[in-house]
Amino acid sequence: MKPRRLQDLTTERANPQSNDIDLKSALEIARIINAEDAKVAAAVQHALPQIARAIDLVAAHFRQGGRLLYVGTGTSGRIGALDASEIPPTFATPPSLVQYIIAGGPKALGAEAEASEDSRELGRAEMVKRKPTKKDVVIGIAASGRTPFTIAAVEYARSRGAETIALTCNPNSQLERAAHFAIVTDVGPEVLTGSSRMKAGTAQKMVLNMITTGAMTRLGYVYGNLMVNLRLKNSKLAERGITILQHAADVDREQAHNALKSAGHDVPVALVMLKAGVPRAQAAQALKATAGHVRKAIALAQKSKRP
């Protein structure tokens, strides 16, 4: 099937709400953009069932030792790279767990490389390098849903047994057909016609944040609404670790500080120690037995607590 013409896509249509925006004052411009941005959350809301499906799928594959691979070009590729790069410092996971592929390579994060997006060969070759397997989940990101680089990468990943998801802003796209299922956020025309770095990019960021945060929460790397699985690599994070323990274990600052020190500055271990009233070794053992699921580790440590 031939790709849809660019001018037929919703994201490429002129937006009547921003007609003559070049004649507006700065405040009027800001109001127009703000009013259009307010529509993004509603578009994402319509896709929540598919987003939830992606969360469970990614979490299940992580449990099996798999990876999440984002692939995209231009803004879409940069949004994927942003989310992937934020996961290790937020959840103390290895960089290999969530990866990104962007047309033009890492240099495209700060420089134009849009010419690469037309190459199916480059998209396939970049995915070949990652050696996708049935353990992995691949999310192809393209506002238009018609980018050759991304489509070819997703097609190859699917042929190797990986689970594949399309993230687009236009329904019934080539990318959607290439993937197992799609998350479609129909945000409508952009304020600047065709500038998908705006509403489309915002929607993509929201969805990827939901998927990774949701998956990590399902894995138990979140306790309550606290990101307890962080690494204390600087003074700000060390302070955050103490605050998290104070809140989660209902202890004072001194108790939190002492527990953290006894736990070797490992927040999940310290939290299990405090909540279950067990020593460091037993807390660490409980976390290992539950694959790092903090709430389950607390319950296990409490259950097996020595008399």
DOSETI-987839 format. One record per residue (C-alpha): residue number from 1; x negated, y, z negated. Coordinates in nm, 4 decimals. Layout:
# residues N
<rec koldo="NUM" x="X" y="Y" z="Z"/>
...
***
This chain:
# residues 307
<rec koldo="1" x="0.0000" y="0.0000" z="0.0000"/>
<rec koldo="2" x="-0.1290" y="0.3422" z="0.0961"/>
<rec koldo="3" x="-0.1999" y="0.5895" z="-0.1850"/>
<rec koldo="4" x="0.0621" y="0.8574" z="-0.2348"/>
<rec koldo="5" x="-0.0227" y="1.1938" z="-0.0885"/>
<rec koldo="6" x="-0.1784" y="1.4271" z="-0.3425"/>
<rec koldo="7" x="0.0851" y="1.6936" z="-0.2827"/>
<rec koldo="8" x="0.3585" y="1.4442" z="-0.3709"/>
<rec koldo="9" x="0.2289" y="1.3907" z="-0.7251"/>
<rec koldo="10" x="0.3989" y="1.5669" z="-1.0161"/>
<rec koldo="11" x="0.0648" y="1.6848" z="-1.1502"/>
<rec koldo="12" x="-0.0094" y="1.8561" z="-0.8184"/>
<rec koldo="13" x="0.3113" y="2.0541" z="-0.7864"/>
<rec koldo="14" x="0.3307" y="2.4286" z="-0.8464"/>
<rec koldo="15" x="0.4762" y="2.5192" z="-1.1836"/>
<rec koldo="16" x="0.7525" y="2.7825" z="-1.1562"/>
<rec koldo="17" x="0.6958" y="2.8820" z="-1.5200"/>
<rec koldo="18" x="0.3532" y="3.0213" z="-1.4327"/>
<rec koldo="19" x="0.4360" y="3.2051" z="-1.1112"/>
<rec koldo="20" x="0.2316" y="3.5239" z="-1.0817"/>
<rec koldo="21" x="0.0332" y="3.4385" z="-1.3944"/>
<rec koldo="22" x="-0.2468" y="3.6478" z="-1.2472"/>
<rec koldo="23" x="-0.0305" y="3.9545" z="-1.3014"/>
<rec koldo="24" x="0.0315" y="3.8809" z="-1.6691"/>
<rec koldo="25" x="-0.1289" y="4.0258" z="-1.9797"/>
<rec koldo="26" x="-0.3563" y="3.8124" z="-2.1955"/>
<rec koldo="27" x="-0.0760" y="3.7542" z="-2.4477"/>
<rec koldo="28" x="0.1697" y="3.6569" z="-2.1742"/>
<rec koldo="29" x="-0.0832" y="3.4118" z="-2.0297"/>
<rec koldo="30" x="-0.1358" y="3.2570" z="-2.3710"/>
<rec koldo="31" x="0.2415" y="3.2286" z="-2.4253"/>
<rec koldo="32" x="0.2932" y="3.0557" z="-2.0901"/>
<rec koldo="33" x="0.0156" y="2.8039" z="-2.1550"/>
<rec koldo="34" x="0.1355" y="2.7452" z="-2.5106"/>
<rec koldo="35" x="0.4926" y="2.6823" z="-2.3933"/>
<rec koldo="36" x="0.3699" y="2.4278" z="-2.1408"/>
<rec koldo="37" x="0.1394" y="2.2604" z="-2.3936"/>
<rec koldo="38" x="0.4404" y="2.2162" z="-2.6233"/>
<rec koldo="39" x="0.5826" y="1.9733" z="-2.3653"/>
<rec koldo="40" x="0.2881" y="1.7325" z="-2.3938"/>
<rec koldo="41" x="0.3862" y="1.5690" z="-2.7233"/>
<rec koldo="42" x="0.7317" y="1.4887" z="-2.5864"/>
<rec koldo="43" x="0.5795" y="1.3260" z="-2.2781"/>
<rec koldo="44" x="0.3536" y="1.1164" z="-2.4997"/>
<rec koldo="45" x="0.6506" y="1.0252" z="-2.7200"/>
<rec koldo="46" x="0.8232" y="0.8619" z="-2.4238"/>
<rec koldo="47" x="0.5232" y="0.6307" z="-2.3860"/>
<rec koldo="48" x="0.5027" y="0.5216" z="-2.7530"/>
<rec koldo="49" x="0.6154" y="0.1601" z="-2.6912"/>
<rec koldo="50" x="0.3353" y="0.1133" z="-2.4387"/>
<rec koldo="51" x="0.0861" y="0.2890" z="-2.6676"/>
<rec koldo="52" x="0.1849" y="0.0556" z="-2.9523"/>
<rec koldo="53" x="0.1326" y="-0.2406" z="-2.7210"/>
<rec koldo="54" x="-0.2155" y="-0.1091" z="-2.6419"/>
<rec koldo="55" x="-0.2962" y="-0.0633" z="-3.0128"/>
<rec koldo="56" x="-0.2103" y="-0.4244" z="-3.0935"/>
<rec koldo="57" x="-0.3913" y="-0.5516" z="-2.7853"/>
<rec koldo="58" x="-0.7117" y="-0.3619" z="-2.8635"/>
<rec koldo="59" x="-0.7044" y="-0.4654" z="-3.2309"/>
<rec koldo="60" x="-0.6558" y="-0.8316" z="-3.1350"/>
<rec koldo="61" x="-0.9488" y="-0.8208" z="-2.8927"/>
<rec koldo="62" x="-1.1715" y="-0.6486" z="-3.1470"/>
<rec koldo="63" x="-1.0979" y="-0.9346" z="-3.3874"/>
<rec koldo="64" x="-1.2190" y="-1.1739" z="-3.1183"/>
<rec koldo="65" x="-1.5457" y="-0.9857" z="-3.0784"/>
<rec koldo="66" x="-1.4367" y="-0.7968" z="-2.7685"/>
<rec koldo="67" x="-1.4914" y="-0.4389" z="-2.6588"/>
<rec koldo="68" x="-1.2833" y="-0.1451" z="-2.5410"/>
<rec koldo="69" x="-1.4106" y="0.0078" z="-2.2175"/>
<rec koldo="70" x="-1.2832" y="0.3398" z="-2.0852"/>
<rec koldo="71" x="-1.3340" y="0.4248" z="-1.7200"/>
<rec koldo="72" x="-1.2553" y="0.7504" z="-1.5433"/>
<rec koldo="73" x="-1.3841" y="1.0413" z="-1.3395"/>
<rec koldo="74" x="-1.4022" y="1.4146" z="-1.4017"/>
<rec koldo="75" x="-1.1848" y="1.5287" z="-1.6918"/>
<rec koldo="76" x="-1.0445" y="1.1777" z="-1.7421"/>
<rec koldo="77" x="-1.3931" y="1.0327" z="-1.7736"/>
<rec koldo="78" x="-1.4987" y="1.3068" z="-2.0153"/>
<rec koldo="79" x="-1.1926" y="1.2500" z="-2.2347"/>
<rec koldo="80" x="-1.2795" y="0.8798" z="-2.2497"/>
<rec koldo="81" x="-1.6390" y="0.9607" z="-2.3367"/>
<rec koldo="82" x="-1.5276" y="1.1969" z="-2.6141"/>
<rec koldo="83" x="-1.3092" y="0.9369" z="-2.7819"/>
<rec koldo="84" x="-1.5698" y="0.6620" z="-2.7454"/>
<rec koldo="85" x="-1.8428" y="0.8792" z="-2.8961"/>
<rec koldo="86" x="-1.6300" y="0.9683" z="-3.1987"/>
<rec koldo="87" x="-1.5562" y="0.6108" z="-3.3055"/>
<rec koldo="88" x="-1.8959" y="0.5124" z="-3.4586"/>
<rec koldo="89" x="-1.9189" y="0.8124" z="-3.6949"/>
<rec koldo="90" x="-1.5527" y="0.7835" z="-3.7933"/>
<rec koldo="91" x="-1.5314" y="0.4099" z="-3.8509"/>
<rec koldo="92" x="-1.8953" y="0.2967" z="-3.8839"/>
<rec koldo="93" x="-1.8680" y="0.0701" z="-3.5803"/>
<rec koldo="94" x="-2.1514" y="-0.0080" z="-3.3368"/>
<rec koldo="95" x="-2.1627" y="0.2094" z="-3.0217"/>
<rec koldo="96" x="-2.1112" y="-0.1036" z="-2.8128"/>
<rec koldo="97" x="-1.7586" y="-0.1563" z="-2.9492"/>
<rec koldo="98" x="-1.5971" y="0.1347" z="-2.7618"/>
<rec koldo="99" x="-1.7761" y="0.2382" z="-2.4437"/>
<rec koldo="100" x="-1.7136" y="0.4750" z="-2.1560"/>
<rec koldo="101" x="-1.7853" y="0.4642" z="-1.7864"/>
<rec koldo="102" x="-1.7735" y="0.7941" z="-1.5984"/>
<rec koldo="103" x="-1.8334" y="0.8533" z="-1.2294"/>
<rec koldo="104" x="-2.1760" y="1.0095" z="-1.1912"/>
<rec koldo="105" x="-2.3030" y="0.8645" z="-1.5189"/>
<rec koldo="106" x="-2.3756" y="1.0492" z="-1.8446"/>
<rec koldo="107" x="-2.5009" y="1.3563" z="-1.6588"/>
<rec koldo="108" x="-2.1425" y="1.4083" z="-1.5381"/>
<rec koldo="109" x="-2.0414" y="1.4981" z="-1.8931"/>
<rec koldo="110" x="-2.1916" y="1.8423" z="-1.8464"/>
<rec koldo="111" x="-2.2204" y="1.8817" z="-1.4712"/>
<rec koldo="112" x="-2.0092" y="1.8348" z="-1.1613"/>
<rec koldo="113" x="-2.0084" y="1.4815" z="-1.0219"/>
<rec koldo="114" x="-1.6607" y="1.4691" z="-0.8701"/>
<rec koldo="115" x="-1.7891" y="1.3368" z="-0.5354"/>
<rec koldo="116" x="-1.8496" y="0.9991" z="-0.6995"/>
<rec koldo="117" x="-1.4806" y="0.9514" z="-0.7726"/>
<rec koldo="118" x="-1.4033" y="0.8632" z="-0.4104"/>
<rec koldo="119" x="-1.6333" y="0.5599" z="-0.4127"/>
<rec koldo="120" x="-1.4753" y="0.2230" z="-0.4812"/>
<rec koldo="121" x="-1.8197" y="0.0672" z="-0.4498"/>
<rec koldo="122" x="-1.9641" y="0.2795" z="-0.7294"/>
<rec koldo="123" x="-1.6663" y="0.2101" z="-0.9548"/>
<rec koldo="124" x="-1.6986" y="-0.1630" z="-0.9077"/>
<rec koldo="125" x="-2.0768" y="-0.1523" z="-0.9505"/>
<rec koldo="126" x="-2.0521" y="0.0409" z="-1.2789"/>
<rec koldo="127" x="-1.8037" y="-0.2099" z="-1.4159"/>
<rec koldo="128" x="-2.0177" y="-0.5036" z="-1.2998"/>
<rec koldo="129" x="-2.2987" y="-0.3665" z="-1.5186"/>
<rec koldo="130" x="-2.0778" y="-0.3988" z="-1.8281"/>
<rec koldo="131" x="-2.0023" y="-0.7661" z="-1.7596"/>
<rec koldo="132" x="-1.6373" y="-0.7587" z="-1.8681"/>
<rec koldo="133" x="-1.4846" y="-1.0820" z="-2.0005"/>
<rec koldo="134" x="-1.1500" y="-1.2040" z="-2.1312"/>
<rec koldo="135" x="-1.2489" y="-1.0692" z="-2.4738"/>
<rec koldo="136" x="-1.2484" y="-0.7101" z="-2.3489"/>
<rec koldo="137" x="-0.9853" y="-0.4438" z="-2.2893"/>
<rec koldo="138" x="-1.0406" y="-0.1916" z="-2.0102"/>
<rec koldo="139" x="-0.8443" y="0.1333" z="-1.9903"/>
<rec koldo="140" x="-0.8535" y="0.3129" z="-1.6566"/>
<rec koldo="141" x="-0.7842" y="0.6841" z="-1.7000"/>
<rec koldo="142" x="-0.6662" y="0.8993" z="-1.4091"/>
<rec koldo="143" x="-0.4044" y="1.1741" z="-1.4199"/>
<rec koldo="144" x="-0.3182" y="1.1138" z="-1.0545"/>
<rec koldo="145" x="-0.3390" y="0.7358" z="-1.0769"/>
<rec koldo="146" x="-0.5025" y="0.7255" z="-0.7350"/>
<rec koldo="147" x="-0.8769" y="0.7640" z="-0.8043"/>
<rec koldo="148" x="-1.0712" y="0.4996" z="-0.6020"/>
<rec koldo="149" x="-1.3633" y="0.4757" z="-0.8486"/>
<rec koldo="150" x="-1.1319" y="0.3994" z="-1.1392"/>
<rec koldo="151" x="-0.8997" y="0.1674" z="-0.9507"/>
<rec koldo="152" x="-1.1884" y="-0.0461" z="-0.8247"/>
<rec koldo="153" x="-1.3415" y="-0.0675" z="-1.1722"/>
<rec koldo="154" x="-1.0104" y="-0.1808" z="-1.3218"/>
<rec koldo="155" x="-0.9511" y="-0.4322" z="-1.0439"/>
<rec koldo="156" x="-1.2912" y="-0.5885" z="-1.1016"/>
<rec koldo="157" x="-1.2451" y="-0.6026" z="-1.4785"/>
<rec koldo="158" x="-0.9090" y="-0.7721" z="-1.4319"/>
<rec koldo="159" x="-1.0609" y="-1.0250" z="-1.1916"/>
<rec koldo="160" x="-1.3073" y="-1.1204" z="-1.4671"/>
<rec koldo="161" x="-1.0286" y="-1.1880" z="-1.7149"/>
<rec koldo="162" x="-1.0294" y="-0.8590" z="-1.9076"/>
<rec koldo="163" x="-0.7008" y="-0.7074" z="-2.0213"/>
<rec koldo="164" x="-0.6418" y="-0.3868" z="-1.8287"/>
<rec koldo="165" x="-0.4357" y="-0.0768" z="-1.8986"/>
<rec koldo="166" x="-0.3696" y="0.2244" z="-1.6770"/>
<rec koldo="167" x="-0.3395" y="0.5670" z="-1.8393"/>
<rec koldo="168" x="-0.1841" y="0.8106" z="-1.5920"/>
<rec koldo="169" x="0.0475" y="1.1089" z="-1.5671"/>
<rec koldo="170" x="0.2261" y="0.9906" z="-1.2523"/>
<rec koldo="171" x="0.4523" y="0.6824" z="-1.2380"/>
<rec koldo="172" x="0.4237" y="0.4016" z="-0.9818"/>
<rec koldo="173" x="0.0594" y="0.4713" z="-0.9024"/>
<rec koldo="174" x="-0.2095" y="0.2515" z="-0.7502"/>
<rec koldo="175" x="-0.3879" y="0.2420" z="-1.0843"/>
<rec koldo="176" x="-0.0695" y="0.1229" z="-1.2564"/>
<rec koldo="177" x="-0.0406" y="-0.1595" z="-1.0022"/>
<rec koldo="178" x="-0.4052" y="-0.2532" z="-1.0528"/>
<rec koldo="179" x="-0.3680" y="-0.2921" z="-1.4298"/>
<rec koldo="180" x="-0.1684" y="-0.5356" z="-1.6432"/>
<rec koldo="181" x="0.0478" y="-0.2489" z="-1.7699"/>
<rec koldo="182" x="0.0539" y="0.1298" z="-1.7780"/>
<rec koldo="183" x="0.0894" y="0.4161" z="-2.0214"/>
<rec koldo="184" x="0.2460" y="0.7002" z="-1.8242"/>
<rec koldo="185" x="0.2650" y="1.0479" z="-1.9762"/>
<rec koldo="186" x="0.4672" y="1.2558" z="-1.7308"/>
<rec koldo="187" x="0.3611" y="1.6031" z="-1.8429"/>
<rec koldo="188" x="0.4855" y="1.7767" z="-1.5286"/>
<rec koldo="189" x="0.3101" y="2.0416" z="-1.3194"/>
<rec koldo="190" x="0.0127" y="2.2247" z="-1.4649"/>
<rec koldo="191" x="0.0022" y="2.5983" z="-1.5377"/>
<rec koldo="192" x="-0.2819" y="2.6151" z="-1.2854"/>
<rec koldo="193" x="-0.1620" y="2.3985" z="-1.0006"/>
<rec koldo="194" x="-0.3505" y="2.0691" z="-0.9984"/>
<rec koldo="195" x="-0.5740" y="2.1546" z="-1.2956"/>
<rec koldo="196" x="-0.5368" y="1.8251" z="-1.4809"/>
<rec koldo="197" x="-0.7888" y="1.9319" z="-1.7464"/>
<rec koldo="198" x="-0.4929" y="2.1084" z="-1.9060"/>
<rec koldo="199" x="-0.1705" y="1.9247" z="-1.9991"/>
<rec koldo="200" x="-0.2802" y="1.5954" z="-1.8445"/>
<rec koldo="201" x="-0.6133" y="1.6061" z="-2.0276"/>
<rec koldo="202" x="-0.4413" y="1.6920" z="-2.3551"/>
<rec koldo="203" x="-0.2042" y="1.3973" z="-2.3139"/>
<rec koldo="204" x="-0.4935" y="1.1635" z="-2.2381"/>
<rec koldo="205" x="-0.6785" y="1.2719" z="-2.5506"/>
<rec koldo="206" x="-0.3678" y="1.2232" z="-2.7635"/>
<rec koldo="207" x="-0.3117" y="0.8730" z="-2.6283"/>
<rec koldo="208" x="-0.6724" y="0.7574" z="-2.6664"/>
<rec koldo="209" x="-0.6832" y="0.8965" z="-3.0217"/>
<rec koldo="210" x="-0.3681" y="0.6983" z="-3.0996"/>
<rec koldo="211" x="-0.5033" y="0.3754" z="-2.9528"/>
<rec koldo="212" x="-0.8390" y="0.3752" z="-3.1293"/>
<rec koldo="213" x="-0.7119" y="0.5154" z="-3.4586"/>
<rec koldo="214" x="-0.4233" y="0.2688" z="-3.4504"/>
<rec koldo="215" x="-0.6489" y="-0.0259" z="-3.3711"/>
<rec koldo="216" x="-0.8970" y="0.0627" z="-3.6447"/>
<rec koldo="217" x="-0.6106" y="0.1016" z="-3.8899"/>
<rec koldo="218" x="-0.4775" y="-0.2414" z="-3.7944"/>
<rec koldo="219" x="-0.8253" y="-0.3820" z="-3.8592"/>
<rec koldo="220" x="-0.8140" y="-0.2408" z="-4.2123"/>
<rec koldo="221" x="-1.0761" y="0.0283" z="-4.1682"/>
<rec koldo="222" x="-0.8239" y="0.2768" z="-4.3073"/>
<rec koldo="223" x="-0.6888" y="0.2645" z="-4.6619"/>
<rec koldo="224" x="-0.3707" y="0.4633" z="-4.7117"/>
<rec koldo="225" x="-0.4512" y="0.7443" z="-4.4733"/>
<rec koldo="226" x="-0.8191" y="0.7623" z="-4.5658"/>
<rec koldo="227" x="-1.1039" y="0.6750" z="-4.3282"/>
<rec koldo="228" x="-1.2844" y="0.4612" z="-4.5821"/>
<rec koldo="229" x="-1.5147" y="0.2910" z="-4.3333"/>
<rec koldo="230" x="-1.7402" y="0.5907" z="-4.2698"/>
<rec koldo="231" x="-2.1183" y="0.6138" z="-4.3018"/>
<rec koldo="232" x="-2.2584" y="0.8745" z="-4.5386"/>
<rec koldo="233" x="-2.5196" y="1.0204" z="-4.3049"/>
<rec koldo="234" x="-2.5255" y="1.3781" z="-4.4276"/>
<rec koldo="235" x="-2.4283" y="1.5883" z="-4.7283"/>
<rec koldo="236" x="-2.0805" y="1.6649" z="-4.5939"/>
<rec koldo="237" x="-2.0031" y="1.2969" z="-4.5411"/>
<rec koldo="238" x="-2.1513" y="1.2036" z="-4.8795"/>
<rec koldo="239" x="-1.9154" y="1.4532" z="-5.0408"/>
<rec koldo="240" x="-1.6269" y="1.3177" z="-4.8356"/>
<rec koldo="241" x="-1.7095" y="0.9658" z="-4.9546"/>
<rec koldo="242" x="-1.6823" y="1.0740" z="-5.3179"/>
<rec koldo="243" x="-1.3538" y="1.2543" z="-5.2502"/>
<rec koldo="244" x="-1.2123" y="0.9483" z="-5.0746"/>
<rec koldo="245" x="-1.2970" y="0.7265" z="-5.3708"/>
<rec koldo="246" x="-1.1488" y="0.9752" z="-5.6173"/>
<rec koldo="247" x="-0.8239" y="0.9814" z="-5.4250"/>
<rec koldo="248" x="-0.8001" y="0.6132" z="-5.3328"/>
<rec koldo="249" x="-0.9012" y="0.4722" z="-5.6718"/>
<rec koldo="250" x="-0.7605" y="0.7534" z="-5.8878"/>
<rec koldo="251" x="-1.0913" y="0.8138" z="-6.0660"/>
<rec koldo="252" x="-1.2833" y="1.1272" z="-6.1535"/>
<rec koldo="253" x="-1.5817" y="1.2585" z="-5.9626"/>
<rec koldo="254" x="-1.8393" y="1.1029" z="-6.1945"/>
<rec koldo="255" x="-1.6829" y="0.7587" z="-6.1713"/>
<rec koldo="256" x="-1.6643" y="0.7864" z="-5.7925"/>
<rec koldo="257" x="-2.0268" y="0.9004" z="-5.7703"/>
<rec koldo="258" x="-2.1492" y="0.6181" z="-5.9961"/>
<rec koldo="259" x="-1.9502" y="0.3556" z="-5.8051"/>
<rec koldo="260" x="-2.0867" y="0.4804" z="-5.4763"/>
<rec koldo="261" x="-2.4407" y="0.4660" z="-5.6100"/>
<rec koldo="262" x="-2.3871" y="0.1128" z="-5.7456"/>
<rec koldo="263" x="-2.2435" y="0.0069" z="-5.4082"/>
<rec koldo="264" x="-2.5536" y="0.1201" z="-5.2221"/>
<rec koldo="265" x="-2.3628" y="0.4200" z="-5.0862"/>
<rec koldo="266" x="-2.1184" y="0.1880" z="-4.9059"/>
<rec koldo="267" x="-1.7694" y="0.3373" z="-4.9384"/>
<rec koldo="268" x="-1.5643" y="0.0198" z="-4.8695"/>
<rec koldo="269" x="-1.7731" y="-0.1794" z="-5.1197"/>
<rec koldo="270" x="-1.7378" y="0.0959" z="-5.3800"/>
<rec koldo="271" x="-1.3620" y="0.1110" z="-5.3266"/>
<rec koldo="272" x="-1.3190" y="-0.2654" z="-5.3686"/>
<rec koldo="273" x="-1.5355" y="-0.2493" z="-5.6818"/>
<rec koldo="274" x="-1.3211" y="0.0248" z="-5.8299"/>
<rec koldo="275" x="-0.9796" y="-0.1092" z="-5.7311"/>
<rec koldo="276" x="-1.0486" y="-0.4743" z="-5.8151"/>
<rec koldo="277" x="-1.2855" y="-0.4183" z="-6.1061"/>
<rec koldo="278" x="-1.5515" y="-0.6480" z="-5.9626"/>
<rec koldo="279" x="-1.9304" y="-0.6174" z="-5.9197"/>
<rec koldo="280" x="-2.0964" y="-0.5201" z="-5.5941"/>
<rec koldo="281" x="-2.1736" y="-0.8746" z="-5.4781"/>
<rec koldo="282" x="-1.8154" y="-0.9893" z="-5.5215"/>
<rec koldo="283" x="-1.6791" y="-0.6808" z="-5.3475"/>
<rec koldo="284" x="-1.9140" y="-0.7325" z="-5.0536"/>
<rec koldo="285" x="-1.8170" y="-1.0993" z="-5.0345"/>
<rec koldo="286" x="-1.4469" y="-1.0107" z="-5.0260"/>
<rec koldo="287" x="-1.5039" y="-0.7618" z="-4.7440"/>
<rec koldo="288" x="-1.6981" y="-1.0205" z="-4.5468"/>
<rec koldo="289" x="-1.4240" y="-1.2787" z="-4.5957"/>
<rec koldo="290" x="-1.1596" y="-1.0368" z="-4.4671"/>
<rec koldo="291" x="-1.3657" y="-0.9049" z="-4.1733"/>
<rec koldo="292" x="-1.3892" y="-0.5631" z="-4.3359"/>
<rec koldo="293" x="-1.0172" y="-0.5204" z="-4.4002"/>
<rec koldo="294" x="-1.0337" y="-0.3048" z="-4.7117"/>
<rec koldo="295" x="-0.6823" y="-0.3579" z="-4.8470"/>
<rec koldo="296" x="-0.7024" y="-0.7348" z="-4.7964"/>
<rec koldo="297" x="-1.0477" y="-0.7387" z="-4.9564"/>
<rec koldo="298" x="-0.9147" y="-0.5635" z="-5.2662"/>
<rec koldo="299" x="-0.6339" y="-0.8189" z="-5.2973"/>
<rec koldo="300" x="-0.8765" y="-1.1083" z="-5.2492"/>
<rec koldo="301" x="-1.1230" y="-0.9713" z="-5.5036"/>
<rec koldo="302" x="-0.8443" y="-0.9199" z="-5.7560"/>
<rec koldo="303" x="-0.7163" y="-1.2732" z="-5.6978"/>
<rec koldo="304" x="-1.0569" y="-1.4344" z="-5.7331"/>
<rec koldo="305" x="-1.1762" y="-1.2063" z="-6.0119"/>
<rec koldo="306" x="-1.3855" y="-1.3895" z="-6.2638"/>
<rec koldo="307" x="-1.2240" y="-1.4183" z="-6.6114"/>
***
